[in-house]
Amino acid sequence: MENVYVLGIDGSLDAEARVERLVREHETKLARYLRRFVNDREAALDLTQDVFFAAYRMLRNDPNRPLSAGWLYKTATNHAISLLRRQKRRGPAESLEDAGSAFRLDERSAESLDLQKALGTLPHEQLACVMLTTYAGYSSAEAGLILGLSADAVRQRVCRAVRSMRVVLGVTV
């Protein structure tokens, strides 16, 4: 089935069509990025939906505004940090499903859980840099543009994060 896009007066795509295209192009990678960031599949899916809804609102108000992948990841990062801060204020919550399945973990799952735990100990600023460079595949310069930092600042935060994670994981080099 071919998509039909509605053009505005100036020939641009309408907000719904542009968001639909953004969803088609970025939804999977953005959801995976957020899943790693917040360590909760359902929350990541909710955040992904929130990001695309924010894009829709923005395009509805200003149809000619260019929206890039960088904008999506910046918005996703901000939403994820806000969620983590809210959770920190409320305290940790463990689902019954996670508690029951802890006895059936294989070695790879245990390593993944250890990595998620180590990521969870990082300050939000370092976590955002690690997630953008390692999991989303952005260069330090690109991550810096998204976060409003210099490329050197991003590299420094990633380096500090790796050192902190090594301590948590008990890895010596």
C-alpha positions as CSV (number, residue, x, y, z in Angstrom):
1,M,0.0,0.0,0.0
2,E,1.4,3.4,-1.0
3,N,1.4,6.2,1.5
4,V,-0.5,9.3,0.6
5,Y,1.0,12.5,2.0
6,V,-1.0,15.7,2.3
7,L,0.9,18.8,1.3
8,G,0.5,22.1,2.9
9,I,0.0,25.4,1.1
10,D,3.7,25.8,0.7
11,G,4.2,22.2,-0.6
12,S,5.5,20.8,2.6
13,L,4.3,17.5,4.2
14,D,1.6,17.9,6.9
15,A,2.5,17.2,10.5
16,E,1.0,13.7,10.6
17,A,2.8,12.5,7.5
18,R,6.1,13.9,8.7
19,V,5.7,12.2,12.1
20,E,4.7,9.0,10.4
21,R,7.9,9.1,8.3
22,L,9.9,9.8,11.5
23,V,8.3,6.9,13.3
24,R,9.0,4.5,10.4
25,E,12.6,5.6,10.1
26,H,13.6,5.9,13.8
27,E,11.1,4.0,16.1
28,T,13.1,0.8,16.5
29,K,16.5,2.4,17.2
30,L,15.0,5.0,19.4
31,A,13.1,2.5,21.5
32,R,16.2,0.3,21.8
33,Y,18.2,3.4,22.9
34,L,15.6,4.3,25.5
35,R,15.4,0.6,26.7
36,R,19.1,0.6,27.4
37,F,18.9,4.1,29.0
38,V,16.0,3.4,31.5
39,N,16.4,-0.4,31.8
40,D,12.6,-0.9,31.5
41,R,11.0,-2.1,28.3
42,E,7.5,-0.8,28.9
43,A,8.8,2.6,30.1
44,A,11.0,2.8,27.0
45,L,8.0,2.2,24.7
46,D,6.0,4.8,26.6
47,L,8.9,7.3,26.3
48,T,9.3,6.5,22.6
49,Q,5.6,7.3,22.1
50,D,6.0,10.5,24.1
51,V,8.9,11.6,21.9
52,F,7.0,11.1,18.7
53,F,3.9,12.9,20.2
54,A,6.2,15.8,21.1
55,A,7.4,15.9,17.5
56,Y,3.8,15.9,16.3
57,R,2.9,18.8,18.6
58,M,5.9,20.7,17.4
59,L,5.2,20.1,13.7
60,R,1.5,21.0,14.2
61,N,2.5,24.3,15.6
62,D,5.3,25.0,13.1
63,P,4.9,22.8,10.0
64,N,8.1,24.1,8.3
65,R,10.3,23.3,11.3
66,P,13.0,20.8,10.4
67,L,13.2,17.8,12.7
68,S,16.3,15.6,12.7
69,A,17.3,12.4,14.3
70,G,19.4,14.5,16.6
71,W,16.3,16.4,17.8
72,L,14.6,13.0,18.5
73,Y,17.5,11.7,20.5
74,K,17.9,14.9,22.4
75,T,14.2,14.9,23.3
76,A,14.4,11.2,24.2
77,T,17.4,11.8,26.4
78,N,15.6,14.6,28.2
79,H,12.4,12.4,28.7
80,A,14.5,9.5,30.0
81,I,16.4,11.7,32.4
82,S,13.2,13.1,33.7
83,L,11.8,9.6,34.2
84,L,14.9,8.4,36.0
85,R,14.7,11.5,38.3
86,R,11.1,10.8,39.1
87,Q,11.9,7.1,39.8
88,K,14.8,8.1,42.1
89,R,12.5,10.3,44.1
90,R,10.0,7.5,44.5
91,G,12.6,4.7,45.1
92,P,13.3,1.6,43.2
93,A,10.5,-0.7,42.2
94,E,10.9,-4.3,41.1
95,S,8.2,-6.0,39.1
96,L,7.0,-9.5,40.2
97,E,8.0,-10.8,36.8
98,D,11.6,-9.7,37.3
99,A,11.7,-11.1,40.9
100,G,10.4,-14.5,39.8
101,S,12.7,-14.9,36.8
102,A,15.9,-14.0,38.7
103,F,16.4,-17.7,39.4
104,R,16.2,-18.8,35.7
105,L,19.0,-16.5,34.3
106,D,21.7,-17.8,32.1
107,E,25.2,-16.5,32.2
108,R,24.7,-14.0,29.4
109,S,21.5,-12.6,31.0
110,A,23.4,-12.2,34.3
111,E,26.2,-10.2,32.5
112,S,23.5,-8.1,30.9
113,L,21.9,-7.4,34.2
114,D,25.3,-6.5,35.7
115,L,25.9,-4.1,32.9
116,Q,22.4,-2.5,33.4
117,K,23.2,-2.2,37.1
118,A,26.5,-0.5,36.3
119,L,24.8,1.8,33.9
120,G,22.2,2.6,36.6
121,T,25.0,3.9,38.9
122,L,26.1,6.6,36.5
123,P,25.1,10.2,36.9
124,H,22.6,11.2,34.3
125,E,25.0,13.4,32.4
126,Q,27.5,10.6,32.0
127,L,24.8,8.1,31.2
128,A,23.5,10.3,28.4
129,C,26.9,10.6,26.8
130,V,27.5,6.8,27.0
131,M,24.1,6.0,25.6
132,L,24.4,8.4,22.7
133,T,28.0,7.4,21.7
134,T,27.8,3.7,22.5
135,Y,24.3,2.6,21.8
136,A,22.9,5.2,19.5
137,G,26.1,5.3,17.4
138,Y,26.7,9.0,17.5
139,S,30.2,10.5,17.4
140,S,31.4,12.6,20.3
141,A,30.9,15.7,18.3
142,E,27.4,14.7,17.3
143,A,26.5,13.7,20.9
144,G,28.0,17.1,22.0
145,L,25.6,18.9,19.6
146,I,22.6,17.0,20.9
147,L,23.5,17.6,24.6
148,G,24.9,21.1,24.2
149,L,28.5,20.1,25.1
150,S,31.8,20.1,23.4
151,A,33.1,16.8,21.9
152,D,35.9,16.8,24.5
153,A,33.4,17.1,27.3
154,V,31.5,14.1,25.9
155,R,34.7,12.1,25.6
156,Q,35.6,13.0,29.2
157,R,32.2,12.0,30.5
158,V,32.3,8.7,28.7
159,C,35.8,8.0,30.0
160,R,34.7,8.8,33.6
161,A,31.6,6.6,33.1
162,V,33.7,3.7,31.9
163,R,36.0,4.0,34.9
164,S,33.1,4.1,37.3
165,M,31.5,1.1,35.6
166,R,34.7,-0.9,35.8
167,V,34.7,-0.3,39.6
168,V,31.1,-1.5,39.9
169,L,31.7,-4.5,37.7
170,G,35.0,-5.3,39.4
171,V,37.0,-5.2,36.2
172,T,40.7,-4.4,36.4
173,V,42.8,-3.4,33.4
